[in-house]
Amino acid sequence: MSIIPSLQGLHNLKFSIQSPPFSTNSAYHKRSFTRTTECRAWGDRILGQISSSKDLQQGFKAFRKYFCPKSHGIAVELLFHIPHNIYFTKSGTLKLQKKDLSNIEKLLIDLIYDKRFNDRFVDSMPVSNLNLDDKYNISLHSAQVPSESYFIDVSLTVVNLPL
C-alpha cells in the first residue's frame, strides 16, 4: 500500500550504482565537520559512475525538462543491496555492523541531486548529476536487502503535488 495513494507517477528514472552505502556517522571529521578522505573517495566513485553513463545523463536531462517545481514533487526509492555475510550473522540474525538505514540515505541523495558536485572533475572527467534541489522530494522509501554483492537501486519519479 502506498503511503500517499493520490500520487501518480508521471515520469520515472531508474538506475543502479555499484557501491556499498556510506554512513553519515563515518563521513565527517569530529572536530572540523569536514568530510573524511574515505567519504570523498566514495563520493567520487559514485559521481564517476553517474557521470560516465551517457544514458543516465540523458535521463537526468529529460527528467529536469519534464519536472515543474510549481506542480510536481519527486518520489524517491532507494534499495540498498548488502552481501549476505554482512547482512546476517552465521546464526541467521541481523548483524550489528549493518549500516543504519537512515544514516545512509542523505549522502547518496546529496550526490545524486546537489549542484555543488557539478563542475568538478573526478579522474580527469567532469561530473554531472541531476542538479535539482532535494527539497522537491516529497516521498522517500528505502530498504536494505540481502544480496550477492553491494549495489544500490535508485528510482526517481515525478509526481503531481497533492492539492
C-alpha positions in Angstrom: 0.0 0.0 0.0 1.3 3.4 -0.9 1.8 5.9 1.9 0.3 8.7 -0.3 -2.2 6.9 -2.5 -3.1 10.0 -4.5 0.4 10.3 -6.0 0.6 9.1 -9.6 3.9 8.6 -11.3 4.4 10.8 -14.3 8.0 10.3 -15.3 10.3 7.7 -13.9 14.1 7.4 -13.9 15.7 4.2 -12.6 19.4 3.3 -12.3 21.8 1.2 -10.3 25.1 2.3 -8.6 27.8 -0.3 -7.9 28.8 0.6 -4.4 28.4 -0.1 -0.8 26.5 2.5 1.2 28.4 5.0 3.3 27.1 6.2 6.7 26.9 9.8 7.8 28.3 8.5 11.1 31.7 8.0 9.4 31.5 10.7 6.8 32.8 13.7 8.8 35.8 14.5 11.0 34.6 15.0 14.6 36.3 18.4 15.2 36.2 20.1 11.8 33.0 18.7 10.4 34.7 18.3 7.0 34.3 15.1 5.0 36.7 12.3 5.6 39.1 11.2 2.9 37.1 7.9 2.7 33.8 9.7 2.3 35.3 11.9 -0.5 36.7 8.9 -2.3 33.3 7.1 -2.0 31.5 10.2 -3.4 33.9 10.5 -6.3 33.3 6.8 -7.2 29.5 7.5 -7.2 29.8 10.7 -9.2 32.1 9.0 -11.7 29.6 6.2 -12.3 26.7 8.7 -12.6 28.7 10.9 -15.0 30.1 8.2 -17.2 26.7 6.8 -18.2 25.5 8.6 -21.3 22.1 7.0 -20.9 21.8 8.2 -17.3 22.9 11.7 -18.3 20.2 11.8 -21.0 17.7 10.5 -18.4 18.7 13.3 -16.0 18.2 15.9 -18.8 14.8 14.5 -19.7 13.8 14.4 -16.0 14.8 18.0 -15.5 13.0 19.1 -18.6 9.8 17.3 -17.6 9.9 18.4 -13.9 8.0 21.6 -13.0 8.6 22.8 -9.4 5.3 24.6 -9.2 3.2 21.4 -9.9 5.5 18.5 -9.2 7.3 16.7 -6.4 9.7 13.8 -6.6 9.2 10.3 -5.0 12.4 8.6 -4.2 13.0 4.9 -3.7 16.4 3.5 -2.6 17.1 -0.2 -2.4 20.5 -0.9 -0.8 21.7 -4.4 -1.6 24.1 -5.8 1.1 26.1 -9.0 0.8 24.6 -11.9 2.8 27.7 -12.2 5.0 27.5 -8.5 6.0 23.7 -8.6 6.5 23.4 -11.8 8.6 25.4 -13.5 11.3 26.2 -17.2 11.0 23.2 -17.9 13.1 20.9 -16.0 10.7 20.2 -12.9 12.8 20.9 -9.3 11.6 24.5 -8.2 12.2 25.1 -5.2 14.3 27.7 -3.9 11.8 25.0 -3.5 9.2 24.5 0.2 8.4 21.7 2.1 10.0 19.3 2.8 7.1 18.5 6.4 8.0 22.3 7.2 8.1 22.9 6.0 4.5 20.2 7.9 2.6 21.3 11.5 2.9 24.9 11.2 1.5 23.6 9.4 -1.6 20.7 11.8 -2.2 23.1 14.7 -2.0 25.4 13.1 -4.6 22.5 12.5 -7.0 20.9 15.9 -6.6 23.2 18.6 -5.3 24.5 21.1 -7.9 27.7 21.8 -5.8 29.0 18.5 -7.1 28.7 19.6 -10.7 31.6 21.3 -12.5 34.1 19.2 -10.6 36.5 16.7 -12.1 36.9 13.0 -11.0 39.7 11.2 -12.6 40.0 14.0 -15.2 36.3 13.6 -16.2 33.8 16.4 -15.5 31.0 15.2 -13.2 27.3 16.0 -13.6 24.3 14.9 -11.6 20.5 15.6 -11.5 21.2 19.2 -10.5 17.9 19.7 -8.7 17.2 20.8 -5.1 16.3 17.7 -3.0 13.7 19.9 -1.2 11.4 18.7 -4.0 11.5 15.2 -2.6 8.0 14.6 -1.1 8.3 10.9 -0.6 11.2 8.7 0.4 11.1 4.9 0.7 14.3 3.0 1.4 15.2 -0.5 2.3 18.2 -2.8 2.8 18.1 -6.3 1.3 20.5 -9.2 1.4 22.2 -9.8 -1.9 25.3 -11.4 -3.5 27.1 -8.1 -3.7 26.9 -4.4 -2.9 24.8 -2.2 -5.2 22.1 0.5 -4.9 18.9 0.7 -7.0 17.6 4.2 -7.3 14.2 5.2 -8.6 13.1 8.8 -9.0 9.5 9.5 -10.0 7.9 12.9 -10.9 4.6 13.1 -9.2 1.8 15.7 -9.1 1.7 17.7 -6.0 -1.3 17.0 -3.8 -3.9 19.7 -4.0 
